[in-house]
Amino acid sequence: EQEDDEEGENDEEEEEQEGEEQKNDEEGENDEEEEEEEEQEDEEQKNDEEQEEEEQKNDEEGENDEEDENDEEDEEQEDEEQEGGEQKNDEEGENDEEDENDEEDEEQEGEEQEDDEEGENDEEEEEQEGEE
């Protein structure tokens, strides 16, 4: 009986020891799973950060593209305004030439009128002289 009791105690100790080992094995597996999950989360976070950086970079490039477009539109508008100013200046120049031509015509007409009047005066003087 004593021998059986000792064997029974040994069996119990072995079972306890095996139970603890099994428990430790399960805890070890859990630790490994937790580590894998943490690594996976770290990897996902890293990917998210890279994606955010990429999106931010693209946004900045998009803003630069918009700024470039705005600059081009501004330049086009300035070119159009400059062309409009040149056209206006050309028209004013033409008007100035027309004004000069008009002045010359008026001067010429004035001179012709003066000549006509002088001619009439000469005729009147001749007539008067002739009558005298």
Buried (B, 14 or more C-beta within 10 A) or exposed (E): EEEEEEEEEEEEEEEEEEEEEEEEEEEEEEEEEEEEEEEEEEEEEEEEEEEEEEEEEEEEEEEEEEEEEEEEEEEEEEEEEEEEEEEEEEEEEEEEEEEEEEEEEEEEEEEEEEEEEEEEEEEEEEEEEEEE
